[in-house]
């Protein structure tokens, strides 16, 4: 098993190589709006998961997935040359779920903000149900102890 620093260097090198190949060497129009977001390598450096995002709709995401599948051998051979390792890791291209999860978080935050605004509007002119400050304070505790005695 490789040490953590070496794994990190291999991950960075794979990310740089794949990203530069998309821009320069792979002339597939299906990969025009693709961004490589992250690379994860196993501890033994035998498998690399390459995460990517596609700017566009579901159809463009499917086209990009097919393009990565068809050019997988080209990517792997170029990564092998760039790394110079004894064994070239297998590459797996995975669509990154970051944009979808970010959109879900944005929606949740918008709902929470709307709910807060509704509560703020409803609380205008409201009065306390009991005392304004229902909690005991230090000076009141001394008086309560004297009452029990």
Buried (B, 14 or more C-beta within 10 A) or exposed (E): EBEEEBBEBBBEBBBBBBBBBBEEEBEBEBBBBBEBBBBBBBEEBEEBBBBBBBEEEEEBBEBBBEBBEEBBEEBBEBBBEBBEBEEBBEBEBBBBEEEEEEEEEEEEEEEEEEEEEEEEEEEEEEEEEEEEEEEEEEEEEEEEEEEEE
